[in-house]
Amino acid sequence: MKRDIEKNYTKKQFVEKLRRLADSIENDKRFSIQIAGKKVVVPKNAVINIEHEKEGKNEEVEFQIKWINGKKTNI
């Protein structure tokens, strides 16, 4: 099943989620978050990267967390 959802948050909500994520990463624990009504569990060995995109005057910074379900490796 393909899913591609983008959700806007207030600054306060975004900061709270980032703090929980940072704590999970720092403590080598999985992270769980509910997005648009669906609980998503990010494994502790997920790959983390930061991406910058620029198209004309539009710019974007994305903090990405990637993993393959059912895999015990980092990719």
Secondary structure as GFF3:
##gff-version 3
##sequence-region A 1 75
A	DSSP	alpha_helix	11	26	.	.	.	ID=ss1
A	DSSP	beta_strand	31	35	.	.	.	ID=ss2
A	DSSP	beta_strand	38	42	.	.	.	ID=ss3
A	DSSP	beta_strand	47	55	.	.	.	ID=ss4
A	DSSP	beta_strand	58	66	.	.	.	ID=ss5
###
